[in-house]
Amino acid sequence: MLQNTLHYSLHFLAPGLFAFVFFRSNWKRAWIIMVATMVIDVDHLLATPIFDPSRCSVGFHPLHSYYAIVIYLFLLIFKQSRIVAVGLLFHIITDYQDCYWSSFVTIHGR
């Protein structure tokens, strides 16, 4: 339960805080754009099973691959794509923390 709470808080609240701090004049628009980047989870539909709580999304799904992450980093360079890039990277960071959470549970059996 704590993992899910942390995961979805990071998906929704962290981008809102970031938008408010760094895109203050249009923070609501920036927040909505960053939350909309969760559409990259569509690549989970390519996996069998679609959801596996013990699977690390980062490096497994195409839009969560290290090649995709390099593209997301590249998008930070351009002002027009910066908000989208930040949203995508927040998404990846949020999913990456699940990888550590899964390893902890596996190692410690909790």
N, C-alpha and C positions, 0 to 999 in steps of 0.2 A: 504493500500500500504506500509506504514512504517513497519507494522508487517511482511509482506512477505519479504521485503528487509532485515530486521534484521534477520529473520529466515534463509533465504538462505545464507546470509553472514556468519552467525555463522556455518552453515553446511559446507561451503567451505573454507572461509578465516581463521577462528579461528584454525582449524586443521593445515592449512598451516603455520600459525605463530608459533603454538606450535611445529610443526615438525622442523621448521627452528631453533628455539631456543634450543630444547632439543635433536634433532636427526640430528644435523647439518651435519655430514658426509654423511648421506643418507636421507636428508630431503625430497627430491622429492619422493622417495620410501615410506617413512613414511606417507607423505601427501596423496599419492594415496591410500595406505592401509586404512587410516582413512576415506577418502571420500568413499571408497568402503563399509565401514560398514553401509552406508545408505541402504544397502540391507535389513536391519531389517524392513524397511517400508513395506516389502511384507506382513506383518501381517495385514496391513490395508485392504487387499483384503478379509479378513474374516469378516469384519464389514459391516453392512448395515445402512446407506449408506457408501460407501467406504471412502468418504471424508465428514466430517462435521466440518465446521470452529469453531463451538462452543464446540466441544468435546475435552477433554484433552486426548491426546494419552497415557500419562504416567499413568499406572495403569489400562488402558482400554484394550489395545492390548497385546497379549501374550508376544511378544518380547520387549514390553515396560513395562512389569509388574515389581512389586517390587522384585519378585523372580528372574527374569532375571537380574535386576540391581545388586543384590547380587552376581550373577555369574560373571557379568562384573567386579565388584570390586575385586572378587577373582582372575580373570585373570591378574590383575595388579601385582600380586606376582611374576609371572613367566616371565622371560626376553623374552622368545619366543613368548608370547602372549600379551606383554605389549602395543605394538602399536595398536593392534586390540582393546584391552580393552580401551585405551584412546579414540580411535575413537568412540566406542560404547557409552562411557560415555559422550563425547561431544555431540553425537546425542541425548541422553536422556536429557541432560541439555538444549540443544536447543529446544527440544520439550516441556520441562517443562516450559520454559519462555513463550511459547504460552498459557499455562494454566493460567498464571497470566494475560496475555494480554486479554484473553477471559473474565476473571472475571472482569477486569477493565472496559471493554466495557459494560458488563452486568450491573455493578453497576452504572457507570456514563453515560450510554446511548450514547456513542460516537462511 
